[in-house]
C-alpha cells in the first residue's frame, strides 16, 4: 500500500477573499471542506496514513480533522513556522521542503507516497496510478491531464518522450510556445529515495526546483496520462464554476445533503420558507435554519448556506451564500459568492459590506 502527504501550508492568496477567514483546504463545497473530499477518497483506496503539512491558520485544519479517526484514517500534522519578535509566525518550507522536513524528523516516507494538493477535488483511480508507477519502475511520477491548447497558460506543462518519460517542464506557456498540452495536476507519486534528493533545511518547491533536478539527474521520472475529474480551486472564479458543476450533478461522489422535497430542491432542517409565495428553481440546496421571506426567488444552480436570511423580494440567481448571510430587501445577487462580510462576482471582483459605491445591501444574518 502507499502513504500520503497532503500539501496544505499555502496562504491561498489567489483565492482571496475566500481565504480571508479560512485556509484554502477548508474552503467549503456543499458545506464540506475541499480537503475532506480528498481524505474520503484516499480512505476509499485504503490509504490510511496521511501527513498534512500546515502553516497559515493551521488550527482550523487541525481542529476540524483531528487524528482522522472519523474517516477511518490516521492523520498527522507538520507545522511550518518560525519564532520572530516573540511570536510564532507561519513560514512554509515549500512543497518539497515540507516533505524533506517530515522525512528528517521520522523517516515517515518509507514506502511509495502519494503527494496531493489540499485544494482540489479528484476522483482519480489511485490503484491504477500506483500500478503504472510501479510497473514502469518509476522513482517519481506526475499525474497529468490533457487540457485544451488555449488553456495551457493556466498550468505547469509536462513535456515527455514517446515512452512517457519526462524531459522538461514549461510553466504557464503561451499557447503558441507550448510543447505539449499535458498539465500537471499537482498529484505526484514518489519513492522514498526522492525525499533524500531534496536539500535539507531550505525552502524548496516540487514543480519549479525538484522536478528540473530529477530531469537533470536522469532518474526514472514519468508522466501518467489519466482521465478523471480534477477540480482545482486555483482562483476565485474557479470556485464559482466548481459549485455550478457540482450543483448540476456533473461531479461523482458529491451527494447533496438534506431532503429532496421537490425535484432538484434539497432542504436542511428547521427552515422557514413561505413555499406558496416564493419562487425556487433547482438545482438548489437550502441549508438548515434558513429563512426565505415571501416575494423572494432562488434560481439554481444555487447554494444557500445554513442560517442565511433572504428578505422580502430578494433574488439570488446562480449564486452561493455562505452561512449566516442576510440578503437585503429587494436586492438581486446574480452569479456571485456572498459571505456576511464580502461578495465576489464570477469575474473575481470583490465588494465588502459597507462599500458606499455599491448599490447592493447584505450583511450578517446573526446581527
Buried (B, 14 or more C-beta within 10 A) or exposed (E): EBBBBBBBBBBBEBBBBBBEBBBBBBBBBBBEBBBBBBBBBBBEBEBBBBBBBBBBBBEBBBEBBEEBEEBEBEBBBBBBBEEEEEEEEBBBBBBBBBBBBBBBEEEBBEEBBBBBBBBBBBBBBBEEBBEBBBEBEBBBBBBBBEBEEEEBBBBBBBBBEEEBBBEEBBEEBEEEEBBBBBBBBBBBBBBBEBBEBBEEEEBBBBBBBBBEBBBEEEBBBBBBEBEBBBBBBBBBBBBBEBBBBBBEEEBEEBEBBBEEEEEBBBBBEEBEBEEEEBEBBBBBBBBBBBBBBEBBBBBBBBBBBBBBBBBBBBBBBBBBBBBBBBBBEEBBBEEBBBBBBBBBBBEBEBBEBEEEEEEBBBBBBEE
